[in-house]
């Protein structure tokens, strides 16, 4: 449990850094904050989230999209 909590803390810190650099983040097409994304990962009732990085012409990350991936049962 402690390892899982640590992983969520690391995720939140990572996403907060992206936010500080002005990188836009969305979840399923809707703007989302680091806290919203982390909370969704913690709750992940069905499926998980996949990251899709969008870069500018110089290769710098300009947006991160989190897309829900439903696992087939």
Phi, psi and omega per residue, in radians:
X1 nan -0.732 -3.136
X2 -1.128 -0.660 3.108
X3 -1.116 -0.710 3.119
X4 -1.121 -0.759 3.110
X5 -1.076 -0.741 3.116
X6 -1.072 -0.689 3.131
X7 -1.123 -0.693 3.114
X8 -1.206 -0.637 3.079
X9 -1.118 -0.711 3.106
X10 -1.145 -0.710 3.108
X11 -1.078 -0.818 3.139
X12 -1.060 -0.767 3.126
X13 -1.092 -0.755 3.128
X14 -1.069 -0.842 -3.115
X15 -1.179 -0.587 3.080
X16 -1.104 -0.670 3.083
X17 -1.117 -0.768 3.088
X18 -1.012 -0.749 -3.134
X19 -1.081 -0.708 3.113
X20 -1.045 -0.568 3.139
X21 -1.519 0.120 3.062
X22 1.391 0.314 3.134
X23 -1.444 2.171 -3.120
X24 -1.300 2.471 3.108
X25 -2.237 2.405 3.099
X26 -2.302 2.725 3.040
X27 -2.236 2.035 -3.114
X28 0.905 0.718 3.047
X29 1.512 0.017 -3.110
X30 -2.040 2.355 3.096
X31 -0.932 2.419 -3.111
X32 -2.488 2.585 3.106
X33 -1.543 2.875 3.066
X34 -0.966 -0.664 -3.135
X35 -1.172 -0.726 3.121
X36 -1.101 -0.742 -3.133
X37 -1.165 -0.770 3.124
X38 -1.094 -0.749 3.128
X39 -1.077 -0.714 3.123
X40 -1.107 -0.687 3.096
X41 -1.148 -0.637 -3.132
X42 -1.198 -0.616 -3.073
X43 -1.495 -0.459 -3.077
X44 -0.159 1.225 -3.106
X45 -1.123 -0.862 3.123
X46 -2.312 2.094 3.107
X47 1.489 -3.133 3.137
X48 -2.337 3.124 3.118
X49 -1.962 2.384 3.101
X50 -1.859 2.447 3.101
X51 -1.579 2.429 3.047
X52 -2.210 1.964 -3.100
X53 -1.608 2.267 3.040
X54 -1.892 2.308 -3.110
X55 -2.046 2.815 3.061
X56 -1.523 -3.067 -3.085
X57 -1.149 -0.280 3.104
X58 -1.681 0.064 3.107
X59 1.506 0.123 3.118
X60 -1.486 2.462 3.119
X61 -1.153 2.238 3.094
X62 -2.014 -0.336 3.132
X63 -2.752 2.550 3.039
X64 -2.147 2.177 3.112
X65 -1.889 2.273 3.059
X66 -1.812 2.062 -3.083
X67 -1.995 2.235 -3.131
X68 -1.238 2.282 3.122
X69 -2.022 2.000 3.125
X70 -1.488 2.281 3.120
X71 -1.522 2.335 3.109
X72 -1.344 2.462 -3.111
X73 -1.788 nan nan
